[in-house]
Amino acid sequence: MIRLKFSKTTIVNLTIASIIPFLIWGPFFPDLILSISSLSFLYFIFNNNNFKYLNHTPFIIFLLFCVVTTICSLESENISLSIKSSLFYFRIGIFSCLIWYLIDKEKSILLYFYYALILCFSILVIDGYFQY
């Protein structure tokens, strides 16, 4: 049985795991959670001078990819449309570093993701059968 203790880490884990059910309703709430948690993680990293999670080769390659796509967007014919879709991709890489940090700190986030996925898929399958 899971015993919830409401610490800062538990609240962050539940908020991050709530992205899965919010994906059912639309893109606004998952993007909002992703953006706020990525900004909070960057603040935490710079405040504590703990760059362990940002100094890895896959993250650096991802940031280079983001820079290249932004530069390519600046060279397109319709700059405003192109830059909207490529400018803020770096937040996804920062979010993945946040997930990595949370898994290192407390493994319970994996359990929260598991239960959120099972619950959402069950509801969606039941709803699909009902609508069929």
N, C-alpha and C positions, 0 to 999 in steps of 0.2 A: 504494500500500500504506500502511496506517495504522501509524504507529510510536507505540506507547504509551510515554509517559514518565509515571511515576507521581508526579505532583505532587499537591498538595492539590486543585487544580482538576480534574484528571483523575479522582481518586477521587470527588469530589463529582458530577461529570458522570456517571460510571458508576452511582453510587448513584441519582441522579435518573432516569436512563434505565432502571434496573431496576424502576421502578414498572410499566412495561408488562408484563413477564412475570409479575410478582407479581399483576397483576389477574386472571390466569387462575385462580390458586389461591384467591382470595377477597379480601375487603375489609380484612383485618387488616393485612397487611404494607404495602400501598400507603398506608393511613391512617397507619401508624406512620412510614413514610418521609416522608410529607407533613408530619406534625406536627413531627417532629424537625428536618427541614430548614427549616421555616418558623420555628421557635423559634431555630435557629442563625442564620438570616438576620437575624432581628430583633436578636439579640445583636450580630451583626457591624455592623448599621446603627447601633445606638445606641453601640456601642463606638468606631466610627470617625467618628461624627457625619456620616454620608453619607446624607442623606434625599432624595437625588435621585430614587430609584425609588419613594418613597412620596408624593411631592408632585405627583402628576399627577391630572388631573381624573377619569379613569376609575376610579382606585383610590379616590379620595375618594367618588365616587358609589357605588361598591361598598360602602364602609364605611358610608355612610348607609343603604344598602339593608339591611345587616346589623343596624344599630341599629333600623330600622323593623320588621324581621321579629322581632327579639327583643322589642320593645315589644308587638307584636301577639300574640306568644306568651304574654306575661304577662297579657294580657286574655282568654285563652281559658278554657274551662271546665275542661279537663284540662291544667293548667299544666306538670306534670312531664313529660308526654309531648310536649307542644308545644315546651317549651324545649330538650329533648334534640335535637330535629331542627333547631333554628334558631340555637342559641347559638354554635357554633364554625365558622360558615361563613367568618369572616374569615380563617381559615388558608389557604383556597383563593386568596384575593386576594393574600395575602402570598407564597404559593407561586408565583403567576404573576409577581410582581415578582422573585422569586428566579430564575426561568427567564429573564426579561428581562435581569437582571444577568449571568447566566452566558453568555447569547448575546452580550452586549456585550463580556464579558471574553474569551471564547474560543468561536469558532464550531463547534468540534468536537462540542459537545453535540447539535447538529442531526444530525450524522452518527451519533452513538450512538443517538439516537431513531429514525433511519431504519433502522439495522440491527436494533434491537430490535423495531420494528414488522414488518419483513420476516420475521424469524425467527419471531415469535409467530404471525403470520398463516399462514405456511407450515406450521408445526406444527399449528395448529388446522384448516386445510383438509385436511391429510393425515389427521388424526385423525377429522375429520368424514366423509371418504370411507371410511375404514376402518370406522367404526361404522355407516355406512349399509349 
